[in-house]
């Protein structure tokens, strides 16, 4: 290869490498962009900004590490347009650079080994240029392979449960190891090559032990960042389970209190029944004295007092009686048509409170969805039937707007207040279904949201 050809290759190498790195960043960020129709447009914008910033900073010989700061600032500033959130955009940029630098240090050690294995010709110059071209190409390819593997591993891990830092303190905790890895990489990059007395000295020649230590430390920094994401995800799962358990305990307590109230109501009804004779005598006295208006008012008050304690729907179990009747009453107050064909199974293989929690969450979600539907189009339907060893519970309701599903396959809540305590209703239902070796199916279709829960009798 001639000197001119090598110069052309060197320029193309620099531009091609930046093109590939920009493409890697785009492909890494695109899965986290929400709007699919604009996802690739936003990705193209990130690609162009990365490439232009890289070429501009290299042309003006910007200080080492300045590009990292520029990219992180850009991602943070453009987080709203990218719909990532400032903390999430910053974290993704930091993870990208940690993987890039860690893979680069490992590829650099392979490059040094390749230089040692391939003998360096002294002449002709064409052979020297050709050898350098081959080694640089292998360096870029090995770096890209390692880099893509690392990014793919991070992408797979993050997509399982996106770690959204809830605050600045949590962001600092999650960014600590990746940031340390980047600083370590920048420091080593400044020490890899040194010119002294007109001679080029390499770090690995002066300290051969670094040939193993540097890539190992780079791998440890990358692994630390990966494990930090994993630990945060496990903590998020634990927090959700604790919140779900807290909500379930509150629901069970509320159901128990409501059952006690119902029992008190029944006691009052029985007492009223015993007092009916006295009420009849009072009414007869009013009629005998011609106090017809007072008698009518007296009868109306008796009817109201007795009607308020009556459970009009009978499901076969006091727990489900209370829940279904409470939700029916709420639907009646809001003008929502409520249809039910639910019968509690005679078998004692199901915990009534578990079934009650399922009904409570499904019907409460249905009520909240119907609040956003115009009158005349809203409805709630509850069905429950036994089929062999299985109990099938199905709730249908109307809903308005579009649903967004999370990575767990469940709809994402749009509530703005106390978000940490919302969105766990269906998770609780799914957990109870799995407890009884069953499953839950969510199916939105034609503005009708249907949830089917199947639970199996325990042996």
C-alpha positions as CSV (number, residue, x, y, z in Angstrom):
1,X,0.0,0.0,0.0
2,X,1.3,3.4,-1.0
3,X,1.6,6.4,1.4
4,X,-1.2,8.2,-0.3
5,X,-3.4,5.1,0.0
6,X,-2.6,4.8,3.6
7,X,-3.5,8.4,4.3
8,X,-6.8,7.9,2.5
9,X,-7.4,4.8,4.5
10,X,-6.5,6.6,7.8
11,X,-9.1,9.4,7.1
12,X,-11.7,6.9,6.0
13,X,-10.9,4.8,9.1
14,X,-11.5,7.7,11.5
15,X,-14.8,8.7,9.8
16,X,-16.0,5.1,9.4
17,X,-15.3,4.3,13.1
18,X,-17.4,7.3,14.2
19,X,-20.2,6.3,11.8
20,X,-20.3,2.8,13.4
21,X,-20.2,4.2,16.9
22,X,-23.0,6.6,16.1
23,X,-25.0,3.7,14.7
24,X,-24.4,1.7,17.9
25,X,-25.7,4.6,20.0
26,X,-28.8,5.0,17.8
27,X,-29.6,1.3,18.0
28,X,-29.0,1.2,21.7
29,X,-31.4,4.1,22.4
30,X,-34.2,3.4,19.9
31,X,-35.8,0.6,21.9
32,X,-36.4,3.0,24.7
33,X,-38.2,5.6,22.6
34,X,-41.9,5.3,23.1
35,X,-43.6,6.5,19.9
36,X,-42.8,3.9,17.3
37,X,-43.9,6.0,14.3
38,X,-41.3,8.7,15.3
39,X,-38.7,6.4,16.8
40,X,-36.4,6.2,13.8
41,X,-36.7,9.9,13.2
42,X,-35.5,10.6,16.7
43,X,-32.8,8.0,16.3
44,X,-31.6,9.6,13.1
45,X,-31.4,12.9,15.0
46,X,-29.2,11.3,17.7
47,X,-27.1,9.7,14.9
48,X,-26.5,13.0,13.2
49,X,-25.7,14.9,16.4
50,X,-23.3,12.3,17.5
51,X,-21.5,12.2,14.2
52,X,-21.3,16.0,13.8
53,X,-20.1,16.6,17.4
54,X,-17.4,13.9,17.0
55,X,-16.1,15.3,13.7
56,X,-16.1,18.9,15.0
57,X,-14.4,18.1,18.3
58,X,-11.7,16.0,16.6
59,X,-11.1,18.8,14.1
60,X,-10.5,21.4,16.8
61,X,-8.5,19.0,18.9
62,X,-10.7,19.2,21.9
63,X,-9.4,17.9,25.2
64,X,-9.7,14.2,26.0
65,X,-13.1,13.4,27.5
66,X,-14.9,16.5,26.2
67,X,-16.9,14.4,23.8
68,X,-18.3,12.4,26.6
69,X,-19.5,15.5,28.4
70,X,-21.0,16.9,25.2
71,X,-23.0,13.7,24.5
72,X,-24.3,13.4,28.1
73,X,-25.3,17.1,28.1
74,X,-27.1,16.6,24.7
75,X,-29.0,13.5,25.8
76,X,-30.0,15.2,29.1
77,X,-31.1,18.4,27.3
78,X,-33.0,16.5,24.6
79,X,-34.6,14.0,27.0
80,X,-38.0,15.6,26.7
81,X,-38.0,15.4,22.9
82,X,-36.7,11.8,23.1
83,X,-39.4,11.1,25.8
84,X,-36.8,9.3,27.9
85,X,-36.7,11.4,31.1
86,X,-33.5,13.3,32.1
87,X,-32.3,10.7,34.5
88,X,-32.9,7.8,32.2
89,X,-31.2,9.6,29.2
90,X,-28.2,10.4,31.3
91,X,-27.9,6.9,32.6
92,X,-28.2,5.3,29.1
93,X,-25.5,7.7,27.8
94,X,-23.2,6.8,30.7
95,X,-23.7,3.0,30.2
96,X,-23.0,3.4,26.5
97,X,-19.7,5.2,27.2
98,X,-18.7,2.7,29.9
99,X,-19.3,-0.2,27.5
100,X,-17.4,1.7,24.7
101,X,-14.4,2.4,26.8
102,X,-14.3,-1.0,28.5
103,X,-14.5,-2.8,25.2
104,X,-11.9,-0.5,23.7
105,X,-9.4,-1.3,26.5
106,X,-9.9,-5.0,25.9
107,X,-9.5,-4.6,22.1
108,X,-6.4,-2.5,22.7
109,X,-4.7,-5.4,24.6
110,X,-5.6,-7.7,21.7
111,X,-4.1,-5.2,19.3
112,X,-0.9,-5.1,21.2
113,X,-0.7,-8.9,21.1
114,X,-1.4,-8.8,17.4
115,X,1.5,-6.4,16.9
116,X,3.8,-8.7,18.8
117,X,2.7,-11.8,16.9
118,X,2.9,-10.2,13.4
119,X,6.6,-9.3,12.7
120,X,7.1,-5.7,11.7
121,X,8.8,-5.4,8.3
122,X,11.4,-2.6,8.0
123,X,11.0,-2.2,4.2
124,X,9.6,-1.7,1.7
125,X,7.3,1.1,3.1
126,X,4.4,-0.4,1.3
127,X,4.6,-3.5,3.5
128,X,4.7,-1.4,6.7
129,X,1.6,0.5,5.6
130,X,-0.2,-2.7,4.7
131,X,0.6,-4.3,8.0
132,X,-0.6,-1.2,9.9
133,X,-3.8,-1.1,7.8
134,X,-4.6,-4.8,8.6
135,X,-3.9,-4.3,12.3
136,X,-6.0,-1.2,12.5
137,X,-8.9,-2.9,10.7
138,X,-8.6,-5.9,13.1
139,X,-8.6,-3.5,16.0
140,X,-11.8,-1.8,14.9
141,X,-13.5,-5.1,14.1
142,X,-12.6,-6.6,17.5
143,X,-13.7,-3.5,19.3
144,X,-17.0,-3.4,17.5
145,X,-17.7,-7.1,18.2
146,X,-16.9,-6.6,21.9
147,X,-18.8,-3.3,22.0
148,X,-21.9,-4.8,20.3
149,X,-21.9,-7.8,22.7
150,X,-21.7,-5.5,25.7
151,X,-24.5,-3.2,24.5
152,X,-26.7,-6.1,23.6
153,X,-26.3,-7.6,27.0
154,X,-27.1,-4.3,28.6
155,X,-30.1,-3.9,26.3
156,X,-31.5,-7.3,27.2
157,X,-31.1,-6.6,30.9
158,X,-32.6,-3.2,30.8
159,X,-35.6,-4.2,28.6
160,X,-36.6,-6.8,31.1
161,X,-37.5,-4.1,33.5
162,X,-36.5,-0.5,32.6
163,X,-34.6,0.9,35.6
164,X,-36.0,4.4,35.9
165,X,-34.1,6.4,38.6
166,X,-36.7,7.9,40.9
167,X,-34.4,10.7,42.1
168,X,-31.0,12.3,42.0
169,X,-29.6,10.1,44.8
170,X,-30.6,6.9,43.0
171,X,-29.2,8.2,39.8
172,X,-25.9,8.9,41.5
173,X,-25.9,5.4,43.0
174,X,-26.6,3.8,39.6
175,X,-24.0,6.0,37.8
176,X,-21.2,5.5,40.3
177,X,-19.5,2.4,38.8
178,X,-20.1,3.3,35.1
179,X,-18.6,6.8,35.7
180,X,-15.6,5.2,37.5
181,X,-15.1,2.9,34.6
182,X,-15.1,5.9,32.2
183,X,-12.6,7.8,34.3
184,X,-10.4,4.7,34.5
185,X,-10.5,4.3,30.7
186,X,-9.7,7.9,30.1
187,X,-6.7,7.7,32.4
188,X,-5.4,4.5,30.8
189,X,-5.9,5.9,27.3
190,X,-3.6,8.8,28.2
191,X,-0.9,6.4,29.4
192,X,-1.0,3.8,26.6
193,X,1.4,5.7,24.4
194,X,4.1,8.1,25.5
195,X,6.9,9.8,23.5
196,X,10.2,10.1,25.3
197,X,13.5,11.2,23.8
198,X,12.0,10.8,20.3
199,X,10.9,7.2,21.0
200,X,7.4,5.8,21.2
201,X,6.9,4.0,24.5
202,X,3.9,1.8,25.0
203,X,2.4,1.1,28.5
204,X,2.3,-2.7,27.9
205,X,6.0,-2.7,26.9
206,X,7.0,-0.8,30.0
207,X,4.6,-2.8,32.3
208,X,3.7,-6.2,30.8
209,X,1.5,-7.1,33.7
210,X,-0.9,-4.3,32.7
211,X,-1.7,-6.4,29.6
212,X,-3.8,-8.6,31.8
213,X,-4.7,-6.1,34.5
214,X,-6.2,-3.3,32.3
215,X,-8.7,-5.5,30.3
216,X,-9.6,-7.3,33.5
217,X,-10.4,-4.0,35.4
218,X,-12.3,-2.8,32.3
219,X,-14.4,-5.9,32.4
220,X,-15.0,-5.5,36.1
221,X,-16.2,-1.9,35.6
222,X,-18.6,-3.0,32.9
223,X,-19.8,-6.0,35.0
224,X,-20.3,-3.7,38.0
225,X,-22.5,-1.4,35.9
226,X,-24.5,-4.4,34.7
227,X,-24.9,-5.8,38.2
228,X,-26.0,-2.3,39.5
229,X,-28.8,-2.4,36.9
230,X,-29.7,-5.9,37.9
231,X,-29.7,-5.0,41.6
232,X,-31.9,-2.0,41.0
233,X,-34.3,-4.1,39.1
234,X,-34.5,-6.7,41.8
235,X,-35.1,-3.9,44.4
236,X,-37.9,-2.5,42.2
237,X,-39.5,-5.9,42.1
238,X,-39.2,-6.2,45.9
239,X,-40.7,-2.7,46.4
240,X,-43.6,-3.6,44.1
241,X,-44.2,-6.9,46.0
242,X,-44.1,-5.0,49.3
243,X,-46.5,-2.4,48.0
244,X,-48.8,-5.2,46.6
245,X,-48.7,-7.1,49.9
246,X,-49.5,-3.8,51.7
247,X,-52.5,-3.1,49.4
248,X,-53.7,-6.7,49.7
249,X,-53.6,-6.5,53.5
250,X,-55.5,-3.2,53.4
251,X,-58.0,-4.8,51.1
252,X,-58.5,-7.9,53.3
253,X,-58.8,-5.6,56.3
254,X,-61.4,-3.5,54.5
255,X,-63.3,-6.6,53.4
256,X,-63.3,-8.0,57.0
257,X,-64.5,-4.6,58.3
258,X,-67.2,-4.6,55.6
259,X,-68.3,-8.1,56.6
260,X,-68.6,-7.1,60.2
261,X,-70.7,-4.1,59.2
262,X,-72.9,-6.4,57.1
263,X,-73.3,-8.7,60.1
264,X,-74.2,-5.7,62.3
265,X,-76.7,-4.7,59.6
266,X,-78.2,-8.2,59.6
267,X,-78.5,-8.0,63.4
268,X,-80.3,-4.7,63.2
269,X,-82.6,-6.1,60.5
270,X,-83.4,-9.0,62.9
271,X,-84.0,-6.6,65.7
272,X,-86.3,-4.5,63.4
273,X,-88.1,-7.7,62.5
274,X,-88.8,-8.3,66.2
275,X,-89.9,-4.7,66.6
276,X,-92.2,-4.9,63.7
277,X,-95.2,-5.6,65.9
278,X,-94.6,-2.4,67.8
279,X,-94.2,-0.5,64.5
280,X,-97.5,-1.9,63.3
281,X,-99.2,-0.8,66.5
282,X,-97.8,2.7,66.0
283,X,-99.0,2.8,62.4
284,X,-102.5,1.6,63.4
285,X,-102.6,4.4,66.0
286,X,-101.6,7.0,63.5
287,X,-104.3,5.8,61.1
288,X,-106.9,5.6,63.8
289,X,-106.2,9.3,64.7
290,X,-106.3,10.3,61.0
291,X,-102.6,11.2,60.9
292,X,-102.1,9.7,57.4
293,X,-99.2,11.9,56.5
294,X,-97.3,10.9,59.6
295,X,-98.1,7.3,58.9
296,X,-96.9,7.5,55.4
297,X,-93.6,9.2,56.5
298,X,-93.2,6.5,59.2
299,X,-93.5,3.7,56.6
300,X,-91.1,5.4,54.2
301,X,-88.5,5.7,57.0
302,X,-88.9,2.0,57.9
303,X,-88.5,1.0,54.2
304,X,-85.3,3.0,53.9
305,X,-83.8,1.7,57.1
306,X,-84.4,-1.9,56.0
307,X,-83.5,-1.5,52.3
308,X,-80.1,0.0,53.1
309,X,-79.1,-3.2,54.9
310,X,-80.1,-5.6,52.2
311,X,-77.6,-7.3,49.9
312,X,-79.6,-7.6,46.7
313,X,-77.0,-9.9,45.0
314,X,-76.3,-13.3,46.4
315,X,-73.1,-15.0,45.2
316,X,-72.9,-17.8,47.7
317,X,-70.2,-16.4,50.0
318,X,-70.3,-13.5,52.4
319,X,-67.0,-12.1,51.2
320,X,-67.9,-12.0,47.6
321,X,-71.4,-10.9,48.5
322,X,-70.1,-7.7,50.1
323,X,-67.7,-6.9,47.3
324,X,-70.1,-7.4,44.4
325,X,-72.9,-5.5,46.2
326,X,-70.6,-2.6,47.1
327,X,-69.4,-2.3,43.5
328,X,-73.0,-2.7,42.2
329,X,-74.0,0.2,44.5
330,X,-71.1,2.4,43.2
331,X,-72.1,1.6,39.6
332,X,-75.7,2.6,40.4
333,X,-74.6,5.8,42.0
334,X,-72.5,6.7,38.9
335,X,-75.1,5.6,36.4
336,X,-73.0,2.7,35.1
337,X,-75.0,-0.4,33.9
338,X,-73.8,-3.4,35.9
339,X,-74.4,-7.0,34.9
340,X,-73.4,-10.0,36.9
341,X,-73.6,-13.7,36.7
342,X,-71.1,-14.7,39.4
343,X,-71.5,-17.7,41.7
344,X,-68.9,-18.6,44.3
345,X,-67.8,-22.3,43.9
346,X,-69.1,-24.7,46.6
347,X,-65.6,-26.3,46.8
348,X,-63.5,-25.1,49.8
349,X,-60.3,-25.2,47.7
350,X,-60.3,-21.5,47.2
351,X,-59.6,-18.9,49.8
352,X,-62.6,-16.5,49.8
353,X,-60.3,-13.5,50.5
354,X,-58.1,-14.4,47.5
355,X,-61.2,-14.5,45.3
356,X,-62.4,-11.3,47.0
357,X,-59.1,-9.5,46.2
358,X,-59.4,-10.6,42.5
359,X,-63.0,-9.2,42.3
360,X,-62.0,-6.0,44.2
361,X,-59.1,-5.1,41.9
362,X,-60.9,-6.1,38.7
363,X,-64.1,-4.2,39.5
364,X,-62.3,-1.2,40.9
365,X,-60.2,-0.9,37.7
366,X,-63.4,-1.3,35.6
367,X,-65.0,1.5,37.6
368,X,-62.1,3.9,37.2
369,X,-62.0,3.1,33.4
370,X,-65.7,3.8,33.0
371,X,-65.4,7.2,34.7
372,X,-63.6,8.4,31.5
373,X,-66.3,7.0,29.2
374,X,-69.3,9.1,28.1
375,X,-72.7,8.2,29.4
376,X,-74.6,5.7,27.3
377,X,-71.5,3.8,26.3
378,X,-70.2,2.7,29.8
379,X,-70.9,-0.7,31.2
380,X,-69.4,-3.3,33.5
381,X,-70.0,-7.0,33.2
382,X,-69.0,-9.7,35.8
383,X,-69.1,-13.4,35.1
384,X,-67.9,-16.3,37.2
385,X,-68.4,-20.0,36.6
386,X,-66.9,-23.2,37.5
387,X,-65.6,-25.6,34.9
388,X,-64.3,-28.8,36.2
389,X,-61.5,-28.1,38.6
390,X,-61.2,-24.5,37.4
391,X,-62.9,-21.3,38.4
392,X,-63.2,-18.7,35.6
393,X,-63.7,-15.1,36.5
394,X,-64.3,-12.6,33.7
395,X,-64.8,-8.8,33.9
396,X,-65.6,-6.7,30.9
397,X,-65.9,-2.9,30.8
398,X,-65.8,0.0,28.4
399,X,-62.8,2.3,28.2
400,X,-61.8,5.4,26.3
401,X,-58.5,6.3,24.7
402,X,-55.5,4.1,23.9
403,X,-53.8,1.7,26.3
404,X,-50.0,1.5,26.7
405,X,-48.6,-1.9,27.9
406,X,-45.4,-2.2,29.9
407,X,-42.7,-4.8,29.7
408,X,-44.7,-7.0,32.1
409,X,-47.6,-7.2,29.6
410,X,-49.9,-5.2,31.8
411,X,-51.4,-1.7,31.0
412,X,-49.3,1.2,32.2
413,X,-51.2,3.5,34.7
414,X,-51.8,7.1,33.7
415,X,-52.4,8.3,37.2
416,X,-50.2,11.2,38.2
417,X,-50.5,11.0,42.0
418,X,-48.9,8.3,44.1
419,X,-47.8,6.4,41.1
420,X,-45.8,3.9,43.2
421,X,-49.1,2.6,44.7
422,X,-51.0,2.4,41.4
423,X,-50.7,-0.1,38.6
424,X,-50.3,-3.0,41.1
425,X,-54.0,-4.2,41.0
426,X,-53.6,-6.4,38.0
427,X,-50.2,-7.6,39.3
428,X,-51.9,-8.7,42.5
429,X,-54.5,-10.5,40.4
430,X,-51.8,-12.3,38.4
431,X,-50.0,-13.3,41.5
432,X,-53.1,-14.8,43.0
433,X,-53.8,-16.7,39.8
434,X,-50.3,-18.1,39.8
435,X,-50.8,-19.1,43.4
436,X,-53.6,-21.4,42.3
437,X,-51.6,-22.6,39.3
438,X,-53.7,-20.5,37.0
439,X,-53.2,-17.5,34.7
440,X,-54.6,-14.1,33.8
441,X,-55.4,-12.9,30.3
442,X,-55.8,-9.2,29.3
443,X,-57.6,-8.4,26.1
444,X,-58.5,-4.9,24.9
445,X,-60.6,-4.9,21.8
446,X,-63.0,-2.3,20.2
447,X,-62.9,-0.1,23.3
448,X,-63.9,-3.0,25.5
449,X,-61.4,-4.2,28.1
450,X,-61.7,-7.8,29.1
451,X,-59.8,-9.6,31.9
452,X,-60.1,-13.3,32.3
453,X,-58.7,-15.0,35.4
454,X,-58.5,-18.8,35.7
455,X,-57.6,-20.4,39.0
456,X,-57.3,-24.1,39.7
457,X,-58.4,-26.1,42.8
458,X,-55.6,-27.0,45.0
459,X,-55.2,-30.8,45.5
